[in-house]
C-alpha cells in the first residue's frame, strides 16, 4: 500500500514569497557609473586617451544596425567628454 507524503494527507500552504519591487535597469546610468569608476585616478592625458577610445567605439557602433538603439555607448561618450572638460578647467596636474 502506498501512502501520500506528508503522512495524514494534509498539506501545508506554501509561504507567500515577499518580493521587493526592483528599479528598472537603466543602461545609460550603468554606462556613466562604469566610466566614473574607470576614471578614478586618471590624469588629463589618460582621460584624453580614453575619450578617443570612446569616440572610436561610437564610430564603430554607428556602423552596426543592432547597436542603433543602444543608449549606453552614447552615455559613456558623454561622460568621458564631461570628465575631460572638468579636467581641462581644473588646475594642471589634477587627478
Secondary structure, 3 states (H helix, E strand, C coil): CCCCCCCCCCCCCCCCCCCCCCCCCCHHHHHHHHHHHHHCCCCHHHHHHHHHHHHHHHHHHCCCHHHCCCCHHHHHHHHHHHHHHHHHHCCCCCC
